[in-house]
Amino acid sequence: MLKEKRALVTGSTSGIGLAIARALAAEGAEVILNGLGDADEIARLCEELGATYNGANLLDPAAIAQMMADIGPVDILVNNAGMQHVAPVEDFPPEKWDAILALNLSAAFHTTRLAVPGMKAKGWGRIIATASAHSLTASPFKSAYVAAKHAMAGFTKSIALELATHGITANCISPGYVWTPLVEGQIPDTMAARGLTRDQVINDVLLAKQPTKSFVQPEDVAALALFLCGDAARNITGANYSIDGGWTAG
């Protein structure tokens, strides 16, 4: 389905991004990985997927610009990279606020602005953002993340309108809690912020929000991303797809 298409997936060395990269590669796309991780493991992933890797620091706009210049035009852009910090707003470290907005929001702006000219030249493109249920609703102690994800949804709608006549779609996928290193990593902070045990955080905070009482799987998100890249989704743009076990249904 995606032969002769080139795809950049940010934050793709683990979790949701890796699942999306695997799904795109399985359909014939040439995939460029980006993210953090052990060099040997990243090399193994590149061999597995027939992919290449660019380790640009997405907190740095100049590094993003260099990455986009180095890899050349892409047909599919998946803005997936993200980070999280959990703390009351009065204790929220300003440097964490700045980093979360830089990675979860501004990095997507920079990759998008640099990818769009090539997509316009071809008259075809797919831009997908891994947003979050937090693009639609809020949770306490996550002010920066919620702000960034709400903004990502708005950014996606705006560019969808701009690009609507160019054969380019832009959509968000908003997962609930997916069992990934990002979710696992926020458990200790949530334990500290709320005075809870690990099991209480998992069952009473995370899964309490999802009526299915189960974590979304990375492969579920990847399947939706793959659909949005196909021809059947050519008239789907500016959408925000929830895949959250019913979290935002209420």
Buried (B, 14 or more C-beta within 10 A) or exposed (E): EBEEBBBBBBBBBBBBBBBBBBBBBBBEBBBBBBBEBEEEEBEEBBEEBEBBBBBBBBBBBEBBBBBBEEBEBBBBBBBBBBBBBBBEEEEBEEEBBEBBBBBBBBBBBBBBEBBBEBBBEEEBBBBBBBBBBBBBBEBEBBBBBBBBBBBBBEBBBEBBEEBBEBBBBBBBBBBBBBBBEBBEEBBEBBBEBBEBEEEBBBEEBBBBBBBEEEBBBBBBBBBBBBEBBEEEBEEBBBBBBBBBBEBBEE
